[in-house]
Amino acid sequence: MRIGCIGAGSWGTTLAVHLAQLGHDVALWAHGAPQRERLRSDRENRLYLAGVPFPSGIAVCDSVEEVVEASDPLLLIATPTQHIRTTLTPLASDALSSRVIVSTSKGIEQGSLLRISELFEQLWDVGAERFVSLSGPSHAEEVSRGIPTTVVAASTSRSASELVQDVCSNDTLRVYTNDDLIGVELGGALKNVIAVCAGIIDGLGYGDNTKAALITRGLAEITRLGVALGASASTFSGLAGLGDLVVTCFSRHSRNRFVGEQIGRGRRLADVVAEMNMVAEGVTTTESAHQLAQRHGVEMPIINEVYRILFAERDPRTATLDLMRRRTKHELWT
């Protein structure tokens, strides 16, 4: 199969390598001409995934149009959420008409508050039946080295999700399907906000009790907002919800947890982000989640406190005390 991949960060590169190892021809695009030249000459991504060589089936392309032309029928989007609109601007509105779009990005667009599937439908007329969200606990550092991993492919079209399942699955990467596209997209995006908070907990020196409470109550908040936006509550107990939430809150590979840890240690957000060569989607998603909660009247005290810590310079210890001092209530009623 001919597969295109727009975005060559750690995860986009991992999927490109994985698919090429399975015998597919992969057209890969990376941001910046110098990076594309390095990928061609090194035959590995030393910036984001050092030590993982490219199979012969990977071809590095110079434009997104070239990648789209080389894909049939799958086109992977592995670009950070906030850059999708500008990255794909050169494409004509009907350029993706015959492709199945597979998004690995986990975020909500700032300003518009659109999920990625909504963004593709609005700008490139890609209906939900041709859109698949690939999500779950899947750090590139482990998948690229053949460590057993399970993810979920979600679409309103069973044939589309099963196509991705069949193309991607092997002995080390198991793909499940799900028809709750809204829930899988929101689970993948919102867990990053809770992961930032998990990092803050680590930075403050709090313990396992605190993080366990955060994950449990954070999942309750994610589920509340997801259901308000049309998702199924059960989805958030699955790979794109609880599974991804746990790994992102605990893993040393988690960029979002790292950002939170630095904040918890007293560093400024701008300084932390400026030093990173990868994107922590949870920072921008925090703002979008805060706005969505307000728009839909959903109570999300943890996410609101993360928002204040990141964007209003609220002291993390004060935020923790305020959360602990909230009015007591029944666990399952709210």
Secondary structure, DSSP 4 states (H G I P E B T S, - for coil): -EEEEE--SHHHHHHHHHHHHTT-EEEEE-SSHHHHHHHHHHSEETTTEEEEEPPTTEEEESSHHHHHHT-BSEEEE-S-HHHHHHHTTTS-TTTTTT-EEEE------TTT---HHHHHHHHH---GGGEEEEESS--HHHHTTT--EEEEEE-S-HHHHHHHHHHH--SSEEEEEES-HHHHHHHHHHHHHHHHHHHHHHHHT--HHHHHHHHHHHHHHHHHHHHHTT--GGGGGSIIIIIHHHHHHH-TT-HHHHHHHHHHTT--HHHHHHT-SS--HHHHHHHHHHHHHHHHT---HHHHHHHHHHHS---HHHHHHHHHTSPP--TTT-
